[in-house]
Amino acid sequence: MENNDILIRLRYALDIKNKDMVEIFKLGGVEVSKEDVLKILTKSKDEYDDDEEVVEDENHIKCNNKMLESFLNGFITHKRGKQDPKPEQEQPANAEPVEQHKDHVNNMLLKKLKVALQLTTEDMLDILHDGGIVVSKGELGAILRKSGHRNYKECGDNFARKFLKGLAVKYRS
């Protein structure tokens, strides 16, 4: 699943307005305009069937991993407020977000949404159930672990898709 698709689904599930998207990106350290948000939220050429004639031009902005992570960090700040770092946790002012490998984007998505929406493990299991997938606490815990941990499990696209679908069921109904 592409990062643009993640943003489209997340925006729909949580009913985020365009002006809020601009603000969230800004909180994450990325400056985008309302027009840029609309370009990010359009489907790219390769998401369409090959039979269709789609002209790819400047009407699409591809969201990379760094941009998605910045959006999710901004979403946490938007939902929970700005927190001052503790002295032992301070980072340099120019610290860049850690870019995740493509395989780990879905894990990062679940972790950051859990923090932003203040979800418990039970809440996440209910959301996944609403999305059409049943998992155990152990499986969910493995997905939420740090990538170097021995019990870490990669989150697949289908799993992330079902989670976003469950969010839509929970927050839009």
Secondary structure by P-SEA (a helix, b strand, c coil): ccaaaaaaaaaaaacccaaaaaaaaaaacccccaaaaaaaaccccccccccccccccccbbbbcaaaaaaaaaaaaaaaccbbbbccccccccccccccccccaaaaaaaaaaaaaacccaaaaaaaaaaacccccaaaaaaaacccccccbbbbcaaaaaaaaaaaaaaccc
